[in-house]
Amino acid sequence: MLASGNDAAVAIAGECGGMTAFVGKMNAKAAELGLTDTHFDNPNGLPSDTHYTTAHELAKITAAALRTRCSGRSSRQKAARSAGMR
């Protein structure tokens, strides 16, 4: 996984159509994944009264992310490096 960076999350959202559009895409993806106990208000996960999820749904989000070619490759490469492999 990548280190946390609230500023990076906001910057990425800004480059992907702006904060409102990006959060809308996050919520659309959550709906596409069938997540009913997740709602995003911001891209960085900072507290908000209507920003919520569950551990189970975070696991589903992680599983979906790991199925993507880029994300899975990055995670496997980091795991291999930390295991002493190159």
N, C-alpha and C positions, 0 to 999 in steps of 0.2 A: 504494500500500500504506500501511497504517497504521504509525506508529512503534511500536517494540517497547515493551511494558509488562508485565513479568511479573506485577506486582500487579494489573493490569487483567484479565489472563487468569484469574487465581485468583478475582477478584471476579465475573467473568462466570460462571465455573463454579459459584460459590456461589449465584448467582441462578438457575441452570439445573438445580437439583436436587442440588447439592453436587458436590464434586470427584470422588468415585467414580462417580457417575451420569454426569457430564459426560464423563469420560474413557472410560467404557463406550460412550457415544454416539459419541465420536470414533473408537474402534476399530470400532464397528459400521458407521460411514460408510466407513471405510477398506476394510472387507470388502465393502461394497456396491459400492464403486468398483473392486473386483477387485485391491486392493493386497495383495500377499503378502509384501512386504519392509518393512512399516510396522507398528509397534506403539507405542502411546502409553502412558505412565505418568503423565503430568501434562499440564495444558493449556498450559503455558508453554514447553515444549521444553527445560527445564533437564536437565542430564545425569542419566541413570539407566542402570543396566546393561541393562535390558530396554526402553528407550525408543530406537527406531531407525527410520530410513527411508532412502531413497535419493534422489538428485537427480532421477531419472526419476519416482519416485512423488510427490515434492514438486511437480513440474511437473503431474502429473495432478490433484493436490489443488487447485493454483492454477487449472487450467483448469475444474475443476468449480465452484470458488468464483466464477469470473468468469461462468459461465453463469447464476448466480442473479441475479435482477432487482436486488436491493438492492446486492449487492457489485459487480456490473459497472457500475452507474450511478455509484456512489461513485468507482470507479477512473477511469471516463471523465471525470467532472467534475474530478477532480484533474488529470488529464492535460491537459484543456482549459485549466484555469487556469494551469498551468505553461507552456503554449504561448502564453500571452497572450490567450486567448479567454475570454469570459464567457458 
